[in-house]
Amino acid sequence: MKRQTNDVDAGRRAVLLGVAGVAALLAAKGGSALAQEMKPPTVKVIGESASTVSGFPKVRIREATWQPGNGLKTRPMPNDMVCEMTQGSLDVVVAGKPMTRETGDVWTCKKGLEISDVNKGSTPAVMRIVDLLEA
């Protein structure tokens, strides 16, 4: 009988060590295994050229695609830009104000403006971006 008790105790210790290991792993990751981190959109540069717009010697066109669930945390815009939502929609917060950008919407962003976004839909959201570059 003593041997069975030791086997049970060893099994319990193994389970507790396993649970402790998983808990340590989750704590190191900073969250729950069930909570998924948002992934950023994929961005491709379509073109870049010299500009005749005063104050902006270069322009660049990019296309960003947010898969469902993808998004970006609040960050300042790196430059002035003109954006168009060409597909899907994004839930955004612009300077603390929530709004939704939908297919066909066109808007501007000023350098330094604080924005966050997430695709809460079930299809990809695609945005065309015209960067107005100072250098």
C-alpha positions in Angstrom: 0.0 0.0 0.0 2.8 2.4 0.8 4.1 2.1 -2.8 0.7 3.1 -4.3 0.6 6.2 -2.1 4.1 7.2 -3.3 3.0 6.6 -7.0 0.0 8.8 -6.4 2.1 11.5 -4.7 4.6 11.4 -7.6 1.7 11.8 -10.1 0.3 14.7 -8.2 3.7 16.4 -8.1 4.1 15.9 -11.8 0.7 17.5 -12.5 1.5 20.4 -10.1 4.8 21.0 -11.7 3.2 20.9 -15.2 0.5 23.4 -14.1 3.2 25.6 -12.5 5.2 25.5 -15.7 2.3 26.5 -17.9 1.4 29.3 -15.4 5.0 30.6 -15.6 5.0 30.5 -19.4 1.8 32.5 -19.5 3.1 35.0 -17.0 6.2 35.4 -19.1 4.1 36.1 -22.2 2.1 38.7 -20.3 -1.4 37.2 -20.8 -3.8 34.4 -21.3 -3.2 31.7 -23.9 -6.8 32.3 -24.9 -6.3 36.0 -25.6 -4.9 36.5 -29.1 -2.5 39.3 -29.9 -3.6 41.6 -32.7 -1.4 41.2 -35.7 -0.5 44.3 -37.8 -1.7 44.7 -41.4 0.4 43.6 -44.3 1.7 46.6 -46.2 3.1 46.8 -49.7 4.6 49.8 -51.4 3.1 50.3 -54.8 5.2 53.3 -55.9 7.2 56.4 -54.9 8.1 59.5 -56.8 9.0 63.1 -56.7 6.2 65.5 -55.9 5.2 69.0 -57.1 3.1 69.6 -54.0 4.6 72.4 -51.9 6.3 71.2 -48.7 6.3 67.5 -49.8 9.1 66.7 -52.2 8.1 63.0 -52.4 4.9 60.9 -52.5 4.5 57.2 -51.9 1.5 55.0 -52.5 1.0 52.0 -50.2 -1.7 49.3 -49.8 -2.4 48.0 -46.3 -4.5 44.8 -45.7 -5.9 44.0 -42.3 -7.1 40.4 -42.0 -10.1 39.9 -39.6 -8.9 40.5 -36.1 -5.8 42.4 -37.2 -5.1 45.9 -35.9 -2.7 48.4 -34.6 -2.5 50.0 -31.1 -2.6 53.8 -30.7 0.3 55.5 -32.5 1.1 58.9 -34.0 0.9 59.2 -37.7 4.5 59.4 -39.1 3.6 61.8 -41.9 0.7 63.6 -43.6 -1.4 61.2 -45.8 -4.5 60.7 -47.8 -6.3 57.4 -47.3 -9.1 55.5 -49.1 -10.8 52.3 -47.8 -11.0 50.2 -51.0 -12.5 47.0 -49.4 -14.1 46.1 -46.1 -14.2 48.3 -43.0 -12.0 49.3 -40.0 -13.1 50.4 -36.5 -10.7 53.2 -35.7 -10.2 55.7 -32.9 -8.9 59.0 -34.1 -7.7 61.5 -31.4 -9.9 59.6 -28.9 -13.0 59.6 -31.1 -14.3 56.2 -32.3 -15.5 55.8 -35.9 -15.8 53.2 -38.7 -14.1 53.6 -42.1 -16.0 51.8 -44.8 -15.4 50.9 -48.4 -15.3 54.1 -50.5 -14.4 56.4 -47.6 -11.6 58.9 -48.2 -9.9 60.9 -45.5 -6.7 62.7 -44.5 -4.4 62.2 -41.5 -2.0 64.8 -40.2 1.5 64.0 -39.0 1.4 63.2 -35.3 -2.4 62.5 -35.1 -3.0 59.6 -32.7 -4.9 56.7 -34.3 -5.6 53.0 -33.5 -7.5 50.5 -35.7 -8.9 47.0 -35.8 -10.7 44.9 -38.4 -13.7 43.5 -36.5 -15.3 42.2 -39.7 -15.2 38.8 -41.2 -13.4 39.8 -44.5 -10.1 41.6 -45.2 -10.0 45.4 -45.0 -7.9 47.1 -47.6 -6.7 50.7 -47.5 -4.8 52.7 -50.1 -2.5 55.3 -48.6 -0.9 58.2 -50.3 2.0 59.4 -48.1 3.0 63.0 -48.4 6.7 62.9 -47.5 8.7 65.8 -46.3 12.1 64.2 -47.3 
